[in-house]
């Protein structure tokens, strides 16, 4: 299994930007589809963005589409989440996830490798 470590969370004002990073261990990073999930306080974990193994395709939840961008650098074993135009409702713990599957998937069950999470707080 790949090991994932998120970083880049913090406190930002509404309308601001933040970039999260997820560093993966090992040499098999390119075999994994990657995703970002988030869990607001008191709520269930929800899908935010996903990217295919090659990085050629991305998929976003409607709530973040147009504001967030997921990308990956397989040479650096790293996936990113660029978050722009942040809103207070974006406040959540953000988790990086990895999975091996044939089709795009936004479900938690598709991913069997998870990072520890990084907190993002957006003030109004």
C-alpha positions in Angstrom: 0.0 0.0 0.0 1.1 3.5 -0.7 1.6 5.9 2.3 0.1 9.4 2.0 0.9 12.5 3.9 -1.0 15.8 3.4 0.2 19.3 4.0 -0.7 22.9 3.3 -3.8 23.3 5.4 -4.4 26.4 7.4 -6.6 29.4 8.1 -7.5 31.7 5.3 -10.1 34.4 4.7 -13.1 34.0 2.4 -12.1 34.6 -1.2 -8.5 33.5 -0.6 -6.5 30.6 -2.0 -4.7 27.7 -0.6 -2.8 24.8 -2.1 -2.8 21.3 -0.5 -0.1 18.7 -1.2 -0.1 15.0 -0.8 3.2 13.2 -0.8 3.2 9.5 -1.5 5.8 7.0 -0.6 7.2 4.2 -2.8 7.7 3.9 -6.5 4.2 2.8 -7.6 2.5 6.2 -7.3 1.6 6.2 -11.0 -0.5 3.1 -10.7 -2.9 4.8 -8.4 -5.9 7.0 -9.1 -5.9 9.8 -6.6 -8.6 11.9 -4.9 -9.3 14.5 -2.3 -12.1 14.1 0.1 -13.2 16.5 2.8 -15.1 16.3 6.1 -16.7 19.4 7.5 -17.2 19.6 11.3 -20.0 17.3 12.4 -20.6 15.9 8.8 -19.7 12.9 6.8 -16.7 12.7 4.6 -17.5 13.8 1.0 -15.8 13.7 -2.3 -14.1 16.8 -3.6 -11.9 15.9 -6.6 -10.2 13.0 -8.4 -7.5 12.5 -11.0 -6.7 9.4 -13.1 -3.4 7.6 -13.0 -2.0 9.4 -16.0 -3.4 12.8 -14.9 -5.2 13.2 -18.2 -8.7 13.2 -16.6 -10.1 15.0 -13.6 -13.5 15.0 -11.9 -14.9 17.4 -9.4 -17.9 17.6 -7.0 -20.3 20.3 -8.1 -19.6 22.2 -4.9 -16.0 22.8 -5.9 -16.1 22.8 -9.7 -14.6 25.9 -11.1 -12.8 26.8 -7.9 -10.6 23.8 -7.1 -8.0 22.1 -9.3 -6.5 18.7 -8.7 -3.2 17.9 -10.4 -0.4 15.4 -10.0 3.3 15.1 -10.6 4.2 11.4 -10.9 7.9 12.2 -11.0 7.5 13.8 -7.6 5.0 11.3 -6.2 2.8 14.2 -5.3 -0.8 15.2 -5.9 -2.1 18.7 -5.3 -5.3 20.5 -4.7 -5.3 24.2 -5.6 -8.3 25.9 -3.9 -9.3 29.3 -5.0 -12.3 31.6 -4.1 -12.6 29.8 -0.8 -15.8 30.0 1.1 -16.6 29.4 4.8 -18.5 26.2 3.7 -15.1 24.8 2.5 -14.0 24.6 6.1 -13.2 20.9 6.6 -10.5 18.3 7.2 -9.1 17.4 3.8 -7.9 13.9 3.1 -5.8 12.5 0.3 -6.8 9.1 -1.0 -5.4 6.5 -3.4 -7.0 3.5 -5.1 -6.5 1.1 -7.9 -9.6 0.6 -10.1 -10.5 0.7 -13.7 -13.1 3.5 -13.8 -13.5 6.9 -12.3 -15.0 6.8 -8.8 -16.0 9.3 -6.2 -17.0 6.9 -3.5 -15.0 6.4 -0.4 -15.1 2.6 -0.9 -13.0 3.0 -4.1 -10.0 4.1 -2.1 -8.1 1.9 0.3 -5.2 4.3 1.1 -5.7 7.4 3.1 -3.6 10.2 4.5 -4.0 11.6 8.0 -5.8 14.7 6.9 -5.0 18.4 7.0 -7.3 21.1 8.4 -8.6 24.0 6.2 -10.5 26.8 7.9 -12.0 29.6 6.0 -13.1 32.7 7.9 -15.9 35.0 6.8 
